[in-house]
Amino acid sequence: MWEQVQETVSFIKEKTNFTPEYGVILGSGLGSFTDDIQIEFTLPYGEIPNFPVSTVQGHKGALVFGTIGDKKVVAMQGRFHYYEGYSMQQVTFPVRVMKYLGVEKLIVSNASGGVNSNYEVGSVVILKDHINMMPEHPLRGKNDERFGPRFLNMSEPYSLKMIAKAKELAQNLNIIVQDGIYLGLQGPTFETLAEYKMVKIIGADCVGMSTVPEVIVARHIDMECFGLSVITDMGNEENIETVSHDEVLEAAKKAEPKVRSLIKELILNY
């Protein structure tokens, strides 16, 4: 893994000669955040050594390098999911690459199903914690101390300072935000009524199929993390909205201007 990461980092540095401070992983329907970046380089995943290729509709599949104000950013247009058949090492590989390109702060967005009755479709949720119920752990296997410790302290997966700053900025921008706990499941099926009930009972506010592995690996290599969910469907134990991937993308698209503004201001002001 170490050798693969370094090989990929060397290739990207040769192509771009760019040292980003912020990394952004864009979830379903949120790919046009890159319109806010003064783009300097775009590298399709297919051209990057050791990189997987995104197979999900709504995920474009490129690393975008550029600036927002005076901040240097690398954004992933499209992420990788365990349900696509990748190993957790492949899913999280780009996070490790970002670290060795220079990234210190990671912003992760996703589309998720809400179970908190204060949410509605289109709600923007700042993640304060997560519950990992993925069937495979990204740090399973022999630990390479060059990346981080064998036993990782996860008492603050999402940066309290970044959360506080984002809430302050949201108020200034008149964007209503909620906060919540995200539960990660494998997918690709949407949840059953019983599963939504379980999500609520064990203390989560929303549920999705990504984010948790990337954040675990980011914390392992000592990156500061901030997470945002867009609620694209609501489920509770009494009833469930029938939902398709197209509807998820549509709901995410409607909330996208708010998410874009918040991420942009956070990068500029934190």
SULCOR-V235943 format. One line per field, one symbol per residue. ss: DSSP state (H for helix, E for strand, - for the rest). A space follows every 50 residues. Layout:
ss->???
This chain:
ss->-HHHHHHHHHHHHHHH-----EEEEE----HHHHHH-EEEEEEEHHH--- -----------EEEEEEE--EEEEEEE----HHH---HHHHHHHHHHHHH H---EEEEEEEEEE---------EEEEEEEEE------------------ ---------HHHHHHHHHHHHH----EEEEEEEE--------HHHHHHHH H----EEE---HHHHHHHHH---EEEEEEEEEEEE----E----HHHHHH HHHHHHHHHHHHHHHHHHH-
